[in-house]
Amino acid sequence: MTCRELVELVTEYLEGALAPHEHARFEEHVTTCPSCQAHIDQMRRTIAVLGRLPEELLPESAEHDLLEAFRGWRPS
C-alpha cells in the first residue's frame, strides 16, 4: 500500500469498514511509515475534538452532508 492509498482509506479504517485484506495491507503500511502513523494520529485527535463539540452547533442536515461528502470523496 502506498501513502496515497492509505490517505484515501483512512476514513473507512477509522470506522472499521475496511475489508479484511485491505485492513491487513493498511496495518502493514502503518507499521513501517512514520508519516502515515502521524496522519492517522492527527485524524484520531481531530475526531476526538470534534466529538466534544455540542451537537446543537451543527445542524443534523449539515452533519449528514459532511459525512456523505467524506465517505464519497476520492482524489482525482
PDB file of N, CA, C, O and CB in Angstrom:
ATOM      1  N   MET A   1       0.851  -1.173   0.000  1.00  0.00           N
ATOM      2  CA  MET A   1       0.000   0.000   0.000  1.00  0.00           C
ATOM      3  C   MET A   1       0.893   1.231   0.000  1.00  0.00           C
ATOM      4  O   MET A   1       1.922   1.269   0.674  1.00  0.00           O
ATOM      5  CB  MET A   1      -0.966   0.001   1.221  1.00  0.00           C
ATOM      6  N   THR A   2       0.490   2.221  -0.755  1.00  0.00           N
ATOM      7  CA  THR A   2       1.224   3.482  -0.790  1.00  0.00           C
ATOM      8  C   THR A   2       0.612   4.457   0.214  1.00  0.00           C
ATOM      9  O   THR A   2      -0.491   4.243   0.717  1.00  0.00           O
ATOM     10  CB  THR A   2       1.213   4.088  -2.219  1.00  0.00           C
ATOM     11  N   CYS A   3       1.343   5.519   0.491  1.00  0.00           N
ATOM     12  CA  CYS A   3       0.831   6.562   1.384  1.00  0.00           C
ATOM     13  C   CYS A   3      -0.449   7.169   0.808  1.00  0.00           C
ATOM     14  O   CYS A   3      -1.396   7.442   1.545  1.00  0.00           O
ATOM     15  CB  CYS A   3       1.898   7.663   1.606  1.00  0.00           C
ATOM     16  N   ARG A   4      -0.473   7.374  -0.474  1.00  0.00           N
ATOM     17  CA  ARG A   4      -1.664   7.946  -1.118  1.00  0.00           C
ATOM     18  C   ARG A   4      -2.882   7.034  -0.934  1.00  0.00           C
ATOM     19  O   ARG A   4      -3.979   7.506  -0.632  1.00  0.00           O
ATOM     20  CB  ARG A   4      -1.400   8.178  -2.623  1.00  0.00           C
ATOM     21  N   GLU A   5      -2.682   5.736  -1.117  1.00  0.00           N
ATOM     22  CA  GLU A   5      -3.784   4.790  -0.912  1.00  0.00           C
ATOM     23  C   GLU A   5      -4.266   4.824   0.537  1.00  0.00           C
ATOM     24  O   GLU A   5      -5.468   4.781   0.801  1.00  0.00           O
ATOM     25  CB  GLU A   5      -3.346   3.361  -1.290  1.00  0.00           C
ATOM     26  N   LEU A   6      -3.321   4.902   1.468  1.00  0.00           N
ATOM     27  CA  LEU A   6      -3.687   4.950   2.877  1.00  0.00           C
ATOM     28  C   LEU A   6      -4.543   6.170   3.177  1.00  0.00           C
ATOM     29  O   LEU A   6      -5.558   6.064   3.866  1.00  0.00           O
ATOM     30  CB  LEU A   6      -2.439   4.957   3.752  1.00  0.00           C
ATOM     31  N   VAL A   7      -4.142   7.325   2.665  1.00  0.00           N
ATOM     32  CA  VAL A   7      -4.910   8.549   2.900  1.00  0.00           C
ATOM     33  C   VAL A   7      -6.330   8.398   2.358  1.00  0.00           C
ATOM     34  O   VAL A   7      -7.284   8.874   2.972  1.00  0.00           O
ATOM     35  CB  VAL A   7      -4.212   9.763   2.246  1.00  0.00           C
ATOM     36  N   GLU A   8      -6.468   7.745   1.226  1.00  0.00           N
ATOM     37  CA  GLU A   8      -7.794   7.541   0.637  1.00  0.00           C
ATOM     38  C   GLU A   8      -8.664   6.614   1.484  1.00  0.00           C
ATOM     39  O   GLU A   8      -9.890   6.714   1.450  1.00  0.00           O
ATOM     40  CB  GLU A   8      -7.658   6.973  -0.768  1.00  0.00           C
ATOM     41  N   LEU A   9      -8.037   5.716   2.241  1.00  0.00           N
ATOM     42  CA  LEU A   9      -8.783   4.707   3.000  1.00  0.00           C
ATOM     43  C   LEU A   9      -8.890   5.005   4.492  1.00  0.00           C
ATOM     44  O   LEU A   9      -9.519   4.242   5.225  1.00  0.00           O
ATOM     45  CB  LEU A   9      -8.141   3.371   2.817  1.00  0.00           C
ATOM     46  N   VAL A  10      -8.291   6.092   4.952  1.00  0.00           N
ATOM     47  CA  VAL A  10      -8.211   6.330   6.396  1.00  0.00           C
ATOM     48  C   VAL A  10      -9.582   6.444   7.053  1.00  0.00           C
ATOM     49  O   VAL A  10      -9.756   5.971   8.175  1.00  0.00           O
ATOM     50  CB  VAL A  10      -7.419   7.587   6.667  1.00  0.00           C
ATOM     51  N   THR A  11     -10.547   7.049   6.398  1.00  0.00           N
ATOM     52  CA  THR A  11     -11.879   7.180   6.998  1.00  0.00           C
ATOM     53  C   THR A  11     -12.510   5.807   7.198  1.00  0.00           C
ATOM     54  O   THR A  11     -13.042   5.514   8.270  1.00  0.00           O
ATOM     55  CB  THR A  11     -12.790   8.061   6.117  1.00  0.00           C
ATOM     56  N   GLU A  12     -12.453   4.969   6.171  1.00  0.00           N
ATOM     57  CA  GLU A  12     -13.001   3.619   6.299  1.00  0.00           C
ATOM     58  C   GLU A  12     -12.270   2.834   7.386  1.00  0.00           C
ATOM     59  O   GLU A  12     -12.889   2.076   8.133  1.00  0.00           O
ATOM     60  CB  GLU A  12     -12.911   2.876   4.958  1.00  0.00           C
ATOM     61  N   TYR A  13     -10.954   3.015   7.471  1.00  0.00           N
ATOM     62  CA  TYR A  13     -10.162   2.336   8.502  1.00  0.00           C
ATOM     63  C   TYR A  13     -10.632   2.737   9.896  1.00  0.00           C
ATOM     64  O   TYR A  13     -10.878   1.882  10.747  1.00  0.00           O
ATOM     65  CB  TYR A  13      -8.665   2.658   8.336  1.00  0.00           C
ATOM     66  N   LEU A  14     -10.753   4.032  10.118  1.00  0.00           N
ATOM     67  CA  LEU A  14     -11.148   4.517  11.437  1.00  0.00           C
ATOM     68  C   LEU A  14     -12.585   4.142  11.786  1.00  0.00           C
ATOM     69  O   LEU A  14     -12.932   4.047  12.963  1.00  0.00           O
ATOM     70  CB  LEU A  14     -10.983   6.020  11.505  1.00  0.00           C
ATOM     71  N   GLU A  15     -13.417   3.929  10.778  1.00  0.00           N
ATOM     72  CA  GLU A  15     -14.802   3.499  11.009  1.00  0.00           C
ATOM     73  C   GLU A  15     -14.923   1.977  11.097  1.00  0.00           C
ATOM     74  O   GLU A  15     -16.009   1.454  11.342  1.00  0.00           O
ATOM     75  CB  GLU A  15     -15.707   4.022   9.895  1.00  0.00           C
ATOM     76  N   GLY A  16     -13.805   1.266  10.898  1.00  0.00           N
ATOM     77  CA  GLY A  16     -13.837  -0.192  10.934  1.00  0.00           C
ATOM     78  C   GLY A  16     -14.541  -0.806   9.743  1.00  0.00           C
ATOM     79  O   GLY A  16     -15.111  -1.893   9.839  1.00  0.00           O
ATOM     80  N   ALA A  17     -14.501  -0.102   8.613  1.00  0.00           N
ATOM     81  CA  ALA A  17     -15.259  -0.531   7.440  1.00  0.00           C
ATOM     82  C   ALA A  17     -14.391  -1.121   6.326  1.00  0.00           C
ATOM     83  O   ALA A  17     -14.900  -1.394   5.239  1.00  0.00           O
ATOM     84  CB  ALA A  17     -16.034   0.629   6.898  1.00  0.00           C
ATOM     85  N   LEU A  18     -13.110  -1.322   6.568  1.00  0.00           N
ATOM     86  CA  LEU A  18     -12.255  -1.902   5.526  1.00  0.00           C
ATOM     87  C   LEU A  18     -12.462  -3.411   5.444  1.00  0.00           C
ATOM     88  O   LEU A  18     -12.692  -4.082   6.450  1.00  0.00           O
ATOM     89  CB  LEU A  18     -10.770  -1.582   5.800  1.00  0.00           C
ATOM     90  N   ALA A  19     -12.376  -3.919   4.231  1.00  0.00           N
ATOM     91  CA  ALA A  19     -12.390  -5.368   4.035  1.00  0.00           C
ATOM     92  C   ALA A  19     -11.150  -5.948   4.720  1.00  0.00           C
ATOM     93  O   ALA A  19     -10.135  -5.259   4.831  1.00  0.00           O
ATOM     94  CB  ALA A  19     -12.424  -5.743   2.501  1.00  0.00           C
ATOM     95  N   PRO A  20     -11.212  -7.187   5.176  1.00  0.00           N
ATOM     96  CA  PRO A  20     -10.075  -7.771   5.903  1.00  0.00           C
ATOM     97  C   PRO A  20      -8.738  -7.661   5.178  1.00  0.00           C
ATOM     98  O   PRO A  20      -7.728  -7.345   5.806  1.00  0.00           O
ATOM     99  CB  PRO A  20     -10.353  -9.208   6.181  1.00  0.00           C
ATOM    100  N   HIS A  21      -8.709  -7.916   3.866  1.00  0.00           N
ATOM    101  CA  HIS A  21      -7.433  -7.846   3.150  1.00  0.00           C
ATOM    102  C   HIS A  21      -6.918  -6.409   3.075  1.00  0.00           C
ATOM    103  O   HIS A  21      -5.710  -6.184   3.151  1.00  0.00           O
ATOM    104  CB  HIS A  21      -7.582  -8.425   1.736  1.00  0.00           C
ATOM    105  N   GLU A  22      -7.823  -5.427   2.927  1.00  0.00           N
ATOM    106  CA  GLU A  22      -7.404  -4.020   2.908  1.00  0.00           C
ATOM    107  C   GLU A  22      -6.932  -3.591   4.290  1.00  0.00           C
ATOM    108  O   GLU A  22      -5.967  -2.837   4.414  1.00  0.00           O
ATOM    109  CB  GLU A  22      -8.559  -3.109   2.431  1.00  0.00           C
ATOM    110  N   HIS A  23      -7.608  -4.069   5.329  1.00  0.00           N
ATOM    111  CA  HIS A  23      -7.213  -3.744   6.697  1.00  0.00           C
ATOM    112  C   HIS A  23      -5.796  -4.251   6.970  1.00  0.00           C
ATOM    113  O   HIS A  23      -4.985  -3.544   7.569  1.00  0.00           O
ATOM    114  CB  HIS A  23      -8.211  -4.352   7.713  1.00  0.00           C
ATOM    115  N   ALA A  24      -5.505  -5.462   6.534  1.00  0.00           N
ATOM    116  CA  ALA A  24      -4.172  -6.034   6.731  1.00  0.00           C
ATOM    117  C   ALA A  24      -3.112  -5.219   5.995  1.00  0.00           C
ATOM    118  O   ALA A  24      -2.048  -4.940   6.547  1.00  0.00           O
ATOM    119  CB  ALA A  24      -4.139  -7.493   6.255  1.00  0.00           C
ATOM    120  N   ARG A  25      -3.401  -4.838   4.748  1.00  0.00           N
ATOM    121  CA  ARG A  25      -2.451  -4.017   3.982  1.00  0.00           C
ATOM    122  C   ARG A  25      -2.251  -2.667   4.652  1.00  0.00           C
ATOM    123  O   ARG A  25      -1.129  -2.165   4.717  1.00  0.00           O
ATOM    124  CB  ARG A  25      -2.943  -3.822   2.534  1.00  0.00           C
ATOM    125  N   PHE A  26      -3.325  -2.080   5.147  1.00  0.00           N
ATOM    126  CA  PHE A  26      -3.286  -0.787   5.821  1.00  0.00           C
ATOM    127  C   PHE A  26      -2.388  -0.879   7.057  1.00  0.00           C
ATOM    128  O   PHE A  26      -1.479  -0.069   7.236  1.00  0.00           O
ATOM    129  CB  PHE A  26      -4.716  -0.329   6.214  1.00  0.00           C
ATOM    130  N   GLU A  27      -2.656  -1.874   7.905  1.00  0.00           N
ATOM    131  CA  GLU A  27      -1.881  -2.057   9.137  1.00  0.00           C
ATOM    132  C   GLU A  27      -0.402  -2.298   8.831  1.00  0.00           C
ATOM    133  O   GLU A  27       0.471  -1.772   9.519  1.00  0.00           O
ATOM    134  CB  GLU A  27      -2.447  -3.231   9.953  1.00  0.00           C
ATOM    135  N   GLU A  28      -0.131  -3.081   7.814  1.00  0.00           N
ATOM    136  CA  GLU A  28       1.261  -3.362   7.443  1.00  0.00           C
ATOM    137  C   GLU A  28       1.982  -2.076   7.050  1.00  0.00           C
ATOM    138  O   GLU A  28       3.123  -1.856   7.455  1.00  0.00           O
ATOM    139  CB  GLU A  28       1.319  -4.381   6.283  1.00  0.00           C
ATOM    140  N   HIS A  29       1.327  -1.234   6.269  1.00  0.00           N
ATOM    141  CA  HIS A  29       1.943   0.017   5.843  1.00  0.00           C
ATOM    142  C   HIS A  29       2.181   0.942   7.034  1.00  0.00           C
ATOM    143  O   HIS A  29       3.246   1.547   7.155  1.00  0.00           O
ATOM    144  CB  HIS A  29       1.067   0.715   4.799  1.00  0.00           C
ATOM    145  N   VAL A  30       1.188   1.046   7.907  1.00  0.00           N
ATOM    146  CA  VAL A  30       1.295   1.955   9.053  1.00  0.00           C
ATOM    147  C   VAL A  30       2.471   1.580   9.951  1.00  0.00           C
ATOM    148  O   VAL A  30       3.121   2.461  10.514  1.00  0.00           O
ATOM    149  CB  VAL A  30      -0.006   1.945   9.864  1.00  0.00           C
ATOM    150  N   THR A  31       2.749   0.299  10.089  1.00  0.00           N
ATOM    151  CA  THR A  31       3.841  -0.117  10.977  1.00  0.00           C
ATOM    152  C   THR A  31       5.210   0.285  10.446  1.00  0.00           C
ATOM    153  O   THR A  31       6.186   0.300  11.197  1.00  0.00           O
ATOM    154  CB  THR A  31       3.799  -1.617  11.180  1.00  0.00           C
ATOM    155  N   THR A  32       5.292   0.609   9.165  1.00  0.00           N
ATOM    156  CA  THR A  32       6.592   0.951   8.580  1.00  0.00           C
ATOM    157  C   THR A  32       6.688   2.394   8.101  1.00  0.00           C
ATOM    158  O   THR A  32       7.722   2.791   7.563  1.00  0.00           O
ATOM    159  CB  THR A  32       6.881   0.036   7.432  1.00  0.00           C
ATOM    160  N   CYS A  33       5.633   3.190   8.284  1.00  0.00           N
ATOM    161  CA  CYS A  33       5.625   4.548   7.735  1.00  0.00           C
ATOM    162  C   CYS A  33       5.281   5.577   8.820  1.00  0.00           C
ATOM    163  O   CYS A  33       4.111   5.746   9.161  1.00  0.00           O
ATOM    164  CB  CYS A  33       4.620   4.648   6.568  1.00  0.00           C
ATOM    165  N   PRO A  34       6.284   6.256   9.355  1.00  0.00           N
ATOM    166  CA  PRO A  34       6.029   7.252  10.401  1.00  0.00           C
ATOM    167  C   PRO A  34       5.114   8.385   9.940  1.00  0.00           C
ATOM    168  O   PRO A  34       4.338   8.908  10.740  1.00  0.00           O
ATOM    169  CB  PRO A  34       7.337   7.832  10.880  1.00  0.00           C
ATOM    170  N   SER A  35       5.190   8.768   8.682  1.00  0.00           N
ATOM    171  CA  SER A  35       4.328   9.844   8.181  1.00  0.00           C
ATOM    172  C   SER A  35       2.861   9.436   8.221  1.00  0.00           C
ATOM    173  O   SER A  35       2.005  10.225   8.622  1.00  0.00           O
ATOM    174  CB  SER A  35       4.725  10.229   6.751  1.00  0.00           C
ATOM    175  N   CYS A  36       2.575   8.232   7.816  1.00  0.00           N
ATOM    176  CA  CYS A  36       1.190   7.759   7.846  1.00  0.00           C
ATOM    177  C   CYS A  36       0.721   7.530   9.278  1.00  0.00           C
ATOM    178  O   CYS A  36      -0.448   7.759   9.588  1.00  0.00           O
ATOM    179  CB  CYS A  36       1.048   6.465   7.032  1.00  0.00           C
ATOM    180  N   GLN A  37       1.615   7.082  10.153  1.00  0.00           N
ATOM    181  CA  GLN A  37       1.269   6.965  11.569  1.00  0.00           C
ATOM    182  C   GLN A  37       0.853   8.327  12.110  1.00  0.00           C
ATOM    183  O   GLN A  37      -0.142   8.436  12.827  1.00  0.00           O
ATOM    184  CB  GLN A  37       2.457   6.396  12.385  1.00  0.00           C
ATOM    185  N   ALA A  38       1.611   9.362  11.767  1.00  0.00           N
ATOM    186  CA  ALA A  38       1.298  10.720  12.216  1.00  0.00           C
ATOM    187  C   ALA A  38      -0.037  11.188  11.636  1.00  0.00           C
ATOM    188  O   ALA A  38      -0.822  11.837  12.328  1.00  0.00           O
ATOM    189  CB  ALA A  38       2.422  11.693  11.812  1.00  0.00           C
ATOM    190  N   HIS A  39      -0.292  10.862  10.382  1.00  0.00           N
ATOM    191  CA  HIS A  39      -1.556  11.252   9.747  1.00  0.00           C
ATOM    192  C   HIS A  39      -2.746  10.620  10.477  1.00  0.00           C
ATOM    193  O   HIS A  39      -3.735  11.297  10.757  1.00  0.00           O
ATOM    194  CB  HIS A  39      -1.562  10.837   8.255  1.00  0.00           C
ATOM    195  N   ILE A  40      -2.650   9.344  10.777  1.00  0.00           N
ATOM    196  CA  ILE A  40      -3.735   8.652  11.478  1.00  0.00           C
ATOM    197  C   ILE A  40      -3.908   9.221  12.882  1.00  0.00           C
ATOM    198  O   ILE A  40      -5.036   9.422  13.333  1.00  0.00           O
ATOM    199  CB  ILE A  40      -3.458   7.134  11.546  1.00  0.00           C
ATOM    200  N   ASP A  41      -2.810   9.482  13.570  1.00  0.00           N
ATOM    201  CA  ASP A  41      -2.897  10.081  14.907  1.00  0.00           C
ATOM    202  C   ASP A  41      -3.593  11.433  14.851  1.00  0.00           C
ATOM    203  O   ASP A  41      -4.418  11.743  15.711  1.00  0.00           O
ATOM    204  CB  ASP A  41      -1.498  10.236  15.523  1.00  0.00           C
ATOM    205  N   GLN A  42      -3.266  12.240  13.843  1.00  0.00           N
ATOM    206  CA  GLN A  42      -3.906  13.549  13.697  1.00  0.00           C
ATOM    207  C   GLN A  42      -5.395  13.402  13.397  1.00  0.00           C
ATOM    208  O   GLN A  42      -6.213  14.153  13.927  1.00  0.00           O
ATOM    209  CB  GLN A  42      -3.223  14.357  12.584  1.00  0.00           C
ATOM    210  N   MET A  43      -5.742  12.453  12.565  1.00  0.00           N
ATOM    211  CA  MET A  43      -7.157  12.211  12.270  1.00  0.00           C
ATOM    212  C   MET A  43      -7.907  11.796  13.536  1.00  0.00           C
ATOM    213  O   MET A  43      -9.021  12.259  13.782  1.00  0.00           O
ATOM    214  CB  MET A  43      -7.306  11.124  11.181  1.00  0.00           C
ATOM    215  N   ARG A  44      -7.300  10.932  14.330  1.00  0.00           N
ATOM    216  CA  ARG A  44      -7.939  10.496  15.586  1.00  0.00           C
ATOM    217  C   ARG A  44      -8.124  11.675  16.542  1.00  0.00           C
ATOM    218  O   ARG A  44      -9.173  11.803  17.174  1.00  0.00           O
ATOM    219  CB  ARG A  44      -7.098   9.391  16.268  1.00  0.00           C
ATOM    220  N   ARG A  45      -7.110  12.532  16.650  1.00  0.00           N
ATOM    221  CA  ARG A  45      -7.223  13.713  17.520  1.00  0.00           C
ATOM    222  C   ARG A  45      -8.314  14.649  17.017  1.00  0.00           C
ATOM    223  O   ARG A  45      -9.088  15.190  17.806  1.00  0.00           O
ATOM    224  CB  ARG A  45      -5.876  14.465  17.598  1.00  0.00           C
ATOM    225  N   THR A  46      -8.373  14.838  15.709  1.00  0.00           N
ATOM    226  CA  THR A  46      -9.403  15.707  15.124  1.00  0.00           C
ATOM    227  C   THR A  46     -10.794  15.161  15.422  1.00  0.00           C
ATOM    228  O   THR A  46     -11.688  15.912  15.814  1.00  0.00           O
ATOM    229  CB  THR A  46      -9.201  15.844  13.598  1.00  0.00           C
ATOM    230  N   ILE A  47     -10.977  13.871  15.241  1.00  0.00           N
ATOM    231  CA  ILE A  47     -12.268  13.243  15.518  1.00  0.00           C
ATOM    232  C   ILE A  47     -12.626  13.393  16.994  1.00  0.00           C
ATOM    233  O   ILE A  47     -13.777  13.672  17.331  1.00  0.00           O
ATOM    234  CB  ILE A  47     -12.243  11.752  15.123  1.00  0.00           C
ATOM    235  N   ALA A  48     -11.644  13.210  17.870  1.00  0.00           N
ATOM    236  CA  ALA A  48     -11.902  13.334  19.307  1.00  0.00           C
ATOM    237  C   ALA A  48     -12.335  14.752  19.665  1.00  0.00           C
ATOM    238  O   ALA A  48     -13.271  14.939  20.443  1.00  0.00           O
ATOM    239  CB  ALA A  48     -10.653  12.947  20.111  1.00  0.00           C
ATOM    240  N   VAL A  49     -11.659  15.748  19.103  1.00  0.00           N
ATOM    241  CA  VAL A  49     -12.008  17.143  19.385  1.00  0.00           C
ATOM    242  C   VAL A  49     -13.391  17.461  18.828  1.00  0.00           C
ATOM    243  O   VAL A  49     -14.212  18.073  19.511  1.00  0.00           O
ATOM    244  CB  VAL A  49     -10.953  18.104  18.788  1.00  0.00           C
ATOM    245  N   LEU A  50     -13.643  17.055  17.611  1.00  0.00           N
ATOM    246  CA  LEU A  50     -14.953  17.314  17.011  1.00  0.00           C
ATOM    247  C   LEU A  50     -16.071  16.605  17.770  1.00  0.00           C
ATOM    248  O   LEU A  50     -17.197  17.098  17.829  1.00  0.00           O
ATOM    249  CB  LEU A  50     -14.959  16.874  15.551  1.00  0.00           C
ATOM    250  N   GLY A  51     -15.760  15.464  18.342  1.00  0.00           N
ATOM    251  CA  GLY A  51     -16.754  14.727  19.107  1.00  0.00           C
ATOM    252  C   GLY A  51     -17.152  15.414  20.397  1.00  0.00           C
ATOM    253  O   GLY A  51     -18.189  15.095  20.979  1.00  0.00           O
ATOM    254  N   ARG A  52     -16.334  16.359  20.852  1.00  0.00           N
ATOM    255  CA  ARG A  52     -16.646  17.090  22.079  1.00  0.00           C
ATOM    256  C   ARG A  52     -17.448  18.358  21.822  1.00  0.00           C
ATOM    257  O   ARG A  52     -17.874  19.017  22.770  1.00  0.00           O
ATOM    258  CB  ARG A  52     -15.374  17.439  22.804  1.00  0.00           C
ATOM    259  N   LEU A  53     -17.660  18.711  20.561  1.00  0.00           N
ATOM    260  CA  LEU A  53     -18.462  19.894  20.260  1.00  0.00           C
ATOM    261  C   LEU A  53     -19.918  19.629  20.623  1.00  0.00           C
ATOM    262  O   LEU A  53     -20.428  18.533  20.393  1.00  0.00           O
ATOM    263  CB  LEU A  53     -18.334  20.284  18.765  1.00  0.00           C
ATOM    264  N   PRO A  54     -20.577  20.618  21.183  1.00  0.00           N
ATOM    265  CA  PRO A  54     -22.004  20.435  21.468  1.00  0.00           C
ATOM    266  C   PRO A  54     -22.769  20.178  20.170  1.00  0.00           C
ATOM    267  O   PRO A  54     -22.537  20.848  19.164  1.00  0.00           O
ATOM    268  CB  PRO A  54     -22.581  21.677  22.198  1.00  0.00           C
ATOM    269  N   GLU A  55     -23.666  19.221  20.198  1.00  0.00           N
ATOM    270  CA  GLU A  55     -24.403  18.841  18.995  1.00  0.00           C
ATOM    271  C   GLU A  55     -25.216  19.979  18.414  1.00  0.00           C
ATOM    272  O   GLU A  55     -25.385  20.054  17.197  1.00  0.00           O
ATOM    273  CB  GLU A  55     -25.310  17.689  19.294  1.00  0.00           C
ATOM    274  N   GLU A  56     -25.719  20.863  19.251  1.00  0.00           N
ATOM    275  CA  GLU A  56     -26.573  21.922  18.739  1.00  0.00           C
ATOM    276  C   GLU A  56     -25.828  22.913  17.839  1.00  0.00           C
ATOM    277  O   GLU A  56     -26.463  23.719  17.159  1.00  0.00           O
ATOM    278  CB  GLU A  56     -27.201  22.658  19.887  1.00  0.00           C
ATOM    279  N   LEU A  57     -24.505  22.866  17.826  1.00  0.00           N
ATOM    280  CA  LEU A  57     -23.751  23.759  16.955  1.00  0.00           C
ATOM    281  C   LEU A  57     -23.755  23.296  15.500  1.00  0.00           C
ATOM    282  O   LEU A  57     -23.438  24.080  14.605  1.00  0.00           O
ATOM    283  CB  LEU A  57     -22.329  23.875  17.448  1.00  0.00           C
ATOM    284  N   LEU A  58     -24.101  22.064  15.258  1.00  0.00           N
ATOM    285  CA  LEU A  58     -24.083  21.518  13.902  1.00  0.00           C
ATOM    286  C   LEU A  58     -25.460  20.940  13.579  1.00  0.00           C
ATOM    287  O   LEU A  58     -25.860  19.925  14.148  1.00  0.00           O
ATOM    288  CB  LEU A  58     -22.974  20.428  13.751  1.00  0.00           C
ATOM    289  N   PRO A  59     -26.180  21.588  12.665  1.00  0.00           N
ATOM    290  CA  PRO A  59     -27.500  21.056  12.304  1.00  0.00           C
ATOM    291  C   PRO A  59     -27.379  19.635  11.755  1.00  0.00           C
ATOM    292  O   PRO A  59     -26.383  19.282  11.123  1.00  0.00           O
ATOM    293  CB  PRO A  59     -28.185  21.969  11.265  1.00  0.00           C
ATOM    294  N   GLU A  60     -28.400  18.835  12.004  1.00  0.00           N
ATOM    295  CA  GLU A  60     -28.388  17.442  11.560  1.00  0.00           C
ATOM    296  C   GLU A  60     -28.168  17.328  10.056  1.00  0.00           C
ATOM    297  O   GLU A  60     -27.470  16.423   9.598  1.00  0.00           O
ATOM    298  CB  GLU A  60     -29.692  16.760  11.944  1.00  0.00           C
ATOM    299  N   SER A  61     -28.756  18.233   9.290  1.00  0.00           N
ATOM    300  CA  SER A  61     -28.585  18.181   7.836  1.00  0.00           C
ATOM    301  C   SER A  61     -27.129  18.416   7.449  1.00  0.00           C
ATOM    302  O   SER A  61     -26.630  17.796   6.510  1.00  0.00           O
ATOM    303  CB  SER A  61     -29.486  19.220   7.151  1.00  0.00           C
ATOM    304  N   ALA A  62     -26.449  19.302   8.160  1.00  0.00           N
ATOM    305  CA  ALA A  62     -25.041  19.574   7.868  1.00  0.00           C
ATOM    306  C   ALA A  62     -24.184  18.363   8.218  1.00  0.00           C
ATOM    307  O   ALA A  62     -23.263  18.018   7.478  1.00  0.00           O
ATOM    308  CB  ALA A  62     -24.553  20.817   8.642  1.00  0.00           C
ATOM    309  N   GLU A  63     -24.483  17.719   9.337  1.00  0.00           N
ATOM    310  CA  GLU A  63     -23.741  16.524   9.725  1.00  0.00           C
ATOM    311  C   GLU A  63     -23.883  15.446   8.652  1.00  0.00           C
ATOM    312  O   GLU A  63     -22.896  14.830   8.248  1.00  0.00           O
ATOM    313  CB  GLU A  63     -24.233  15.997  11.091  1.00  0.00           C
ATOM    314  N   HIS A  64     -25.099  15.224   8.200  1.00  0.00           N
ATOM    315  CA  HIS A  64     -25.349  14.225   7.151  1.00  0.00           C
ATOM    316  C   HIS A  64     -24.580  14.574   5.875  1.00  0.00           C
ATOM    317  O   HIS A  64     -23.932  13.712   5.282  1.00  0.00           O
ATOM    318  CB  HIS A  64     -26.863  14.124   6.849  1.00  0.00           C
ATOM    319  N   ASP A  65     -24.653  15.830   5.459  1.00  0.00           N
ATOM    320  CA  ASP A  65     -23.975  16.264   4.235  1.00  0.00           C
ATOM    321  C   ASP A  65     -22.463  16.093   4.348  1.00  0.00           C
ATOM    322  O   ASP A  65     -21.814  15.657   3.397  1.00  0.00           O
ATOM    323  CB  ASP A  65     -24.314  17.726   3.927  1.00  0.00           C
ATOM    324  N   LEU A  66     -21.901  16.433   5.502  1.00  0.00           N
ATOM    325  CA  LEU A  66     -20.457  16.286   5.700  1.00  0.00           C
ATOM    326  C   LEU A  66     -20.042  14.819   5.681  1.00  0.00           C
ATOM    327  O   LEU A  66     -19.054  14.463   5.038  1.00  0.00           O
ATOM    328  CB  LEU A  66     -20.032  16.931   7.022  1.00  0.00           C
ATOM    329  N   LEU A  67     -20.781  13.976   6.372  1.00  0.00           N
ATOM    330  CA  LEU A  67     -20.443  12.553   6.379  1.00  0.00           C
ATOM    331  C   LEU A  67     -20.517  11.958   4.980  1.00  0.00           C
ATOM    332  O   LEU A  67     -19.648  11.174   4.598  1.00  0.00           O
ATOM    333  CB  LEU A  67     -21.374  11.791   7.317  1.00  0.00           C
ATOM    334  N   GLU A  68     -21.525  12.314   4.222  1.00  0.00           N
ATOM    335  CA  GLU A  68     -21.645  11.822   2.849  1.00  0.00           C
ATOM    336  C   GLU A  68     -20.498  12.327   1.980  1.00  0.00           C
ATOM    337  O   GLU A  68     -19.968  11.583   1.155  1.00  0.00           O
ATOM    338  CB  GLU A  68     -22.986  12.247   2.246  1.00  0.00           C
ATOM    339  N   ALA A  69     -20.118  13.579   2.162  1.00  0.00           N
ATOM    340  CA  ALA A  69     -19.013  14.144   1.380  1.00  0.00           C
ATOM    341  C   ALA A  69     -17.707  13.429   1.699  1.00  0.00           C
ATOM    342  O   ALA A  69     -16.941  13.110   0.790  1.00  0.00           O
ATOM    343  CB  ALA A  69     -18.870  15.652   1.653  1.00  0.00           C
ATOM    344  N   PHE A  70     -17.443  13.173   2.977  1.00  0.00           N
ATOM    345  CA  PHE A  70     -16.208  12.490   3.360  1.00  0.00           C
ATOM    346  C   PHE A  70     -16.198  11.049   2.871  1.00  0.00           C
ATOM    347  O   PHE A  70     -15.173  10.559   2.397  1.00  0.00           O
ATOM    348  CB  PHE A  70     -16.029  12.526   4.875  1.00  0.00           C
ATOM    349  N   ARG A  71     -17.316  10.381   2.982  1.00  0.00           N
ATOM    350  CA  ARG A  71     -17.371   8.981   2.545  1.00  0.00           C
ATOM    351  C   ARG A  71     -17.254   8.852   1.032  1.00  0.00           C
ATOM    352  O   ARG A  71     -16.705   7.868   0.536  1.00  0.00           O
ATOM    353  CB  ARG A  71     -18.669   8.334   3.015  1.00  0.00           C
ATOM    354  N   GLY A  72     -17.758   9.826   0.301  1.00  0.00           N
ATOM    355  CA  GLY A  72     -17.736   9.766  -1.153  1.00  0.00           C
ATOM    356  C   GLY A  72     -16.517  10.392  -1.790  1.00  0.00           C
ATOM    357  O   GLY A  72     -16.340  10.300  -3.005  1.00  0.00           O
ATOM    358  N   TRP A  73     -15.668  11.029  -0.993  1.00  0.00           N
ATOM    359  CA  TRP A  73     -14.527  11.751  -1.545  1.00  0.00           C
ATOM    360  C   TRP A  73     -13.432  10.794  -1.992  1.00  0.00           C
ATOM    361  O   TRP A  73     -13.063   9.855  -1.287  1.00  0.00           O
ATOM    362  CB  TRP A  73     -13.976  12.733  -0.522  1.00  0.00           C
ATOM    363  N   ARG A  74     -12.942  11.061  -3.154  1.00  0.00           N
ATOM    364  CA  ARG A  74     -11.774  10.361  -3.697  1.00  0.00           C
ATOM    365  C   ARG A  74     -10.970  11.385  -4.480  1.00  0.00           C
ATOM    366  O   ARG A  74     -11.531  12.128  -5.285  1.00  0.00           O
ATOM    367  CB  ARG A  74     -12.189   9.132  -4.606  1.00  0.00           C
ATOM    368  N   PRO A  75      -9.663  11.432  -4.254  1.00  0.00           N
ATOM    369  CA  PRO A  75      -8.858  12.394  -5.017  1.00  0.00           C
ATOM    370  C   PRO A  75      -8.881  12.067  -6.501  1.00  0.00           C
ATOM    371  O   PRO A  75      -9.018  10.911  -6.902  1.00  0.00           O
ATOM    372  CB  PRO A  75      -7.411  12.412  -4.506  1.00  0.00           C
ATOM    373  N   SER A  76      -8.744  13.101  -7.297  1.00  0.00           N
ATOM    374  CA  SER A  76      -8.771  12.890  -8.754  1.00  0.00           C
ATOM    375  C   SER A  76      -7.440  12.421  -9.278  1.00  0.00           C
ATOM    376  O   SER A  76      -7.293  12.197 -10.480  1.00  0.00           O
ATOM    377  CB  SER A  76      -9.172  14.163  -9.470  1.00  0.00           C
TER     378      SER A  76
END
